[in-house]
Amino acid sequence: MLTKKQHTLLMLIHDKLHEDGIAPSFEEMKVALDLKSKSGIHRLINALEERGFIRRLPNRARALEVIKLPDDEENVSQESNLFKPDFGNKGGNVDPQTTEIPLHGKIAAGTPIEALEQYENIGVPAAMLGAGSYYALDVDGDSMIEAGILDGDRVVIERCDNARTGEIVVALVDEEEATLKTLQKRGPDVALEPSNRDFETQVYPANRVRIQGKLVGLIRQY
């Protein structure tokens, strides 16, 4: 499933290639998607490339190739591109050992993607939760595998707006895209550190990153 901005960017690239034979510049993409910086475009392009929709051609400027388009409009998230969960325990307990919390789409454990607003309720062990508010996310990507978090795992997150260095957090970058990474505070900057040597640490000014929760548990199906 593509998010709205991923879909918009993919169609922009497709239409520009069809009309002019050349992909739009990063500045044109930034303006078209009303983003504040080109870093957001980089992340969207990385996400489209990882999902097999586009390919970058080496040694050529603005060289992008569209490999495929979404099969239908159901592949596009129609929800807000902001990650604003409706936190809190919803519904009743399935049993005394289980508590229901909302499941909010996918979270990137690789290149940041936009977290989905839509959700359903799931039951988690009550012993995993404390007195706070919680939600769950499905992990998409493998940049946290050395921390034991695998692609397809379901993580349980405690809502908070601050965390300590070394904690694994849900971080919202530029109010656009959410990612699951280890938080490292570096003076005026914030580093979002992967647990996979094949991925690079992402460093941002602190005012570009908003903490939306910290990891408290993990659920895996075999």
C-alpha positions, 0 to 999 in steps of 0.5 A: 500500500502506498501513502498519499504522498508516495502515490502523488510523487509516483504519478508526478514522476510518471506524468513528467516522464511521459510528457517531457522524457525527463523526471521532475527535479527535486525542487519541482517535486518539493513544490508539487508536494508542498514539502518544506525540504528536499529531504522529504523527497529523498525519503519518498523516493527511497520508499518508492524504490524499495517497494519496486515502483521506481528505479534510479539509473546510475551516472545520470542526472534526474534519471528515474524510471517508473517500473510499475504503477499501483494496481488500483486506488485501493493501494493508496492510503486515503488517510491523513499523512500525519501520524496522529493516533487516537491513543488509549485503550478501546473496547473491553478486555477479551479476558483478564489477561488481555487488554485491547489497544489500537493497531495503527498501520505500519511503521518503517524500520528502514527508510522512513515512511508515513504511518497510517492513520487507520486502525483496528483494535487488537488484544495484547497481554495486560502484563506488558502494559502499565498505567499509560496509553498504548498502541501497536504498529506493524514493522515494515523493514529490517533496519532494527534486526540487530535489536531483535525487531524483524520485518513483520513484527508487531511492536507495542508502543507507550505514548510519550513525547520525550525519551532517554538516549538509547531508547527505541522510539517512534519518531515523526520527522518533519511532521510527515513521516514516522520511523522506529529507531534508537534515539541518540541526543547529540547537543542541538541534534537528534540522531535516529540510529538503526540496528543494522550495519547496512543502514546509516544513522539519520541526524536531524535538528531537534526541532524537526523530530517529534517523539510519539512513543517508546517501545515496550514490547513486541509480538511475533507470529510464527 
